[in-house]
Amino acid sequence: MNKWYEKGIFYHIYPLGLTGAPKANSDKKPGNGFQELNQWIPHIRSLGCSAVYIGPLFESSSHGYDTKDYRTVDRRLGTNEDFKKFVSLCHQSEIRVVVDGVFNHTGREFFAFRDIQEKRDASPYKDWYRGVNFGWGSPLGDSFSYDAWQGHFELPCLNLWNPQVKEYLFDTIGGWIQTFDIDGIRLDCANVLDFDFMRELRARTDSMKKDFWLMGEVIHGDYSRWVNDQMLHSVTNYELHKSIYSAHNDHNYFEVAHNVKRLEAIGRSLYTFVDNHDEDRIASKLLVPEHLYPVYTLLFTLPGIPSIYYGSEWGIQGKRTKYSDDDLRPALSIKDQEKLSSPLTKLIRDLGNIHKEHEEFHGGLYKELLLTNRQYAFARMGERRAVITAVNNDNSPAIVSIPLPIHAGSAVNLFDNTAIPVSDQKIQLTIPANRGVIIKITEE
């Protein structure tokens, strides 16, 4: 039987942006961000989503990844009790909740770093950070130096080889599970985390909660180094993300097909997406706006665990600049959903329901059936049944003949439930311009 995450569809929220929280945490009274987020739950469920990835979430100084307190929800969003209620409401709607675990680094206001600032080498926390050296200072005026994430000295790197640091973080995670009843963690900067730390994290969380999910942020590299029975359940599939938008802009479906076959060796558990809080909105990346339709059709039907980034179901645009990610993380009100809704929103809702109702998408085998620069068809297969996806990135309709992967007696278009004739174990389709078709076939 599939685990909840193997058949899941995620909705990704950057909460400080969505709620319009102040850029700096001024230590004022708690905000009401979770009251706004609670109102999004019915919409999230209506899209077919069964999980939310929300983060960063815990007390920080500015953008959320400069953690100040791992054990307190960011006051700009509300209180611990507010988050506990949000998780409970999500669970009542059969939505799992996954949070950000920012364990590679903290902010400079984290208690251990502040103690080193005050006591220098007399601090009991002097070994909590990597590369601490009291022989010279930091660019930010500290009387000591330290390793910083990618040279950003507002983000000092934790020493994950230190047993005290590990125990502190594991105790923190246990508190998240006990207090908030979260269902998983997305590991920020997993590509630079110590592998032994992740192995121990997996062993510890497996014992804390059944089917607890660990997903890592990994951009480049061999994903199988992280995704295995000893470490993480999944990582961010940046390879597929890049190939999907590039294949449409270049009219080259060979790029997607090659990428999918290469990653099949890892399995069908990778976290798939077309945009997120660090990447330009997909509507801003595509050269042809109508390509949004085949793009999302692929997202929901290719191997992987699909994720929708908040607001992209409405086709909103946003690009990062040299100095800011604000346009990727805008404030939105759920009250505007009727005004924002479009045919794309309906397609995503239909795709969510199709994905949910057909087990072939929950880890089913992948088989390529047809491939040209502008048309691409493949099957996701279960026992004695299969679902075929066919997409077209051309501005004109395409007539295609697709060989069937099983001996079929019937074929049905899942978008409108119309029957499609089967002849000589092939089906002939007309794929509309810049659209996709999803066909259910069953053995005789």
C-alpha positions, 0 to 999 in steps of 0.5 A: 500500500502506498505511503501518504507522500507517494500519492501526495500532491503538495501545495507550497507556501512561503508564509511570510510572503503570502501573508504580507508580513513585515520584512524585519522581525521587530519583536512586536506582538504576534501577528495574525498570519495564520488566521489568513492561512486557515482560510486557504485550506478549502482552496488548497483541498479543492485543487486536489492537494493532500499536503502542504509544504510551509516554510520557513516558519520559525522565529527569524530576524528577516527572510525566515532562513536566519533562524532566531528560535527553532522552537517558536513560530515566527511572531509575524505569523502568530503563536505556537498555538496558532500554528497548532490550530492550522495543522489541526485544520489541515488534518481535518481536511486530510492535508498533511503538513511539512515544514522547513528544517533550516539546520545548516545555519542559524541567524546571528540572533540565535542564542548560541551565537549570541553567547559566543559574541558575549563570552568568546572562547569561554562560551560553552557553545563555541563549538556549535559553529563551524570554523570558529577562530578567535584569532581574527574577526568577521566582516560584520565586526565580530571579534572572531571568524566563522564559516558562513553559508555561501559567504553570507555572514548573517548566516553562520554555519552550525557544526553538525558533527557536534553531538550537542548540536545534533541532540538539540536539533533532534529534541527540537524536531521531537517537539515539533512532532509532539506539539504541532503534529507535523508530518515531515520536514523539508531540509534546507540546503540538504546538498551541503548537510553532513550525510551522517547527520541525515542518516541519524536524522532518518533513524530518529524521525522514523522512531518519532512518528510513523511515515514521517517524511524527509525531503531535501533541497538538492539542486545538482548532483546524483540524487540517489546519494540522498534518496535511499533507505538510510537517508531521505525519502525525496529531494527537489527535482531541479533537473526535471524543473529545468527540462520542463520549461526549457523543452517548451521554450525550445520546442524540444520534448527530447530533453524531458524524455531523456531526463525522465529516463535517466532519473527512473533509476532513482525511483518515482519519489522525487519532489517535482515542481515548475516553480518555487520561492527561489525560482521565477514563476513558471508564467514568467519563464515560458515564452508562450503563455499557452504552454502553461497547459501542457507544462502542468499536464506533465507535472501531474502525470510524469513520475514524481510527487507534484507540487504547486507553488502558491498563486501559480494556479492562477498563472501569476507572474514574478521574477527575481532581481539581483537584489530581491526575491520579493516578486516571487513571494507576493502577498495574496488574499484568498478573497481574490481567488474568484477574480484570479481564477482562470481556465488554468485553475480549472485544469490544475483542479482537474489534474489534481483529481485525476492524479488522486483517483488513479493509482498509476500516478502513485509510483506506477511504471513509466513507459515512453510511447511517442516522442518528437520535438513537439509531441510526447506521449507516455504511459504510467502503468499499473496491473492490467491498466495504464494511463497515457498522457499525450502533450503538444507544444505546437501552435497547431493541433497535432494528429498522432498515432500512439501504440498501446502498452497493454492489450487494450479493450477500451480507451477513455479521455479522462478530461471529458469521459469520451470513448476513443476507438482502439484499432490494431492496438493503437489509438489515434488522437488529435492533441489540441494546440498547446494542450494535453490529453490523458487517456485511461486504457484497460485490458480486455 
